[in-house]
């Protein structure tokens, strides 16, 4: 999907400010394999903080992350009530 279209849609839904724009585009790779940790453990400790390992081996495990995602992704308009 086009990043600009996603941005436009988020603005229309008042999830982000109308002046928001994309600073940089990057590719996000999602791999689902709970035992594939060899690459991660070989990284220097200073680099491991750039990755987050989520236990999504079973769909039910994803619910453990919902409250944190909801807290981090509050709609923009709710940050400024009354505007």
C-alpha positions in Angstrom: 0.0 0.0 0.0 1.2 3.5 -0.8 2.6 5.3 2.4 1.1 8.6 1.2 -2.3 7.1 0.9 -2.0 5.7 4.5 -0.9 9.1 5.7 -3.8 10.8 4.0 -6.3 8.3 5.5 -4.9 8.8 9.0 -5.3 12.6 8.6 -8.9 12.2 7.4 -9.7 10.0 10.4 -8.1 12.7 12.7 -5.6 10.1 14.0 -2.7 12.5 13.3 -2.2 16.2 12.8 -2.9 17.6 9.3 0.7 18.9 9.1 2.2 15.4 9.6 4.4 14.2 6.8 6.7 11.2 6.1 10.3 11.9 7.1 11.7 8.6 5.8 10.4 5.5 4.3 11.9 2.1 5.3 11.1 -1.5 4.9 9.8 -3.4 7.9 10.4 -7.1 7.9 8.2 -9.4 10.0 9.3 -12.9 10.5 7.3 -15.4 12.5 9.4 -18.2 13.8 9.8 -18.5 17.6 12.9 -20.6 17.5 14.9 -18.5 15.0 16.8 -16.5 17.7 20.4 -17.4 16.6 20.8 -14.2 14.6 19.6 -12.1 17.5 21.8 -13.7 20.1 24.8 -13.1 17.8 24.2 -9.4 17.7 26.3 -7.2 20.1 24.2 -6.2 23.1 24.3 -2.6 21.9 22.4 -3.6 18.8 19.8 -5.9 20.3 17.8 -2.9 21.5 16.9 -2.1 17.9 14.8 -5.2 17.7 11.7 -6.3 19.6 10.9 -10.0 19.8 7.2 -10.7 20.1 5.9 -14.1 20.9 3.3 -14.4 18.1 3.7 -18.2 17.5 0.0 -18.6 18.4 -2.6 -16.0 17.6 -3.8 -15.9 21.2 -0.4 -14.6 22.3 -0.8 -11.4 20.4 -3.5 -10.3 22.9 -0.7 -9.8 25.5 0.6 -6.8 23.5 -2.8 -5.1 22.8 -2.9 -2.8 25.9 0.6 -1.5 25.2 -0.2 -0.9 21.5 -3.4 0.9 22.4 -1.6 3.1 24.9 1.1 4.0 22.4 -1.3 4.5 19.5 -3.9 6.8 20.9 -5.8 8.9 18.3 -4.1 12.3 17.9 -7.3 14.2 18.5 -7.7 12.6 22.0 -4.4 14.2 23.0 -5.9 17.7 22.6 -9.5 17.6 23.9 -11.6 20.6 23.1 -9.6 21.7 20.0 
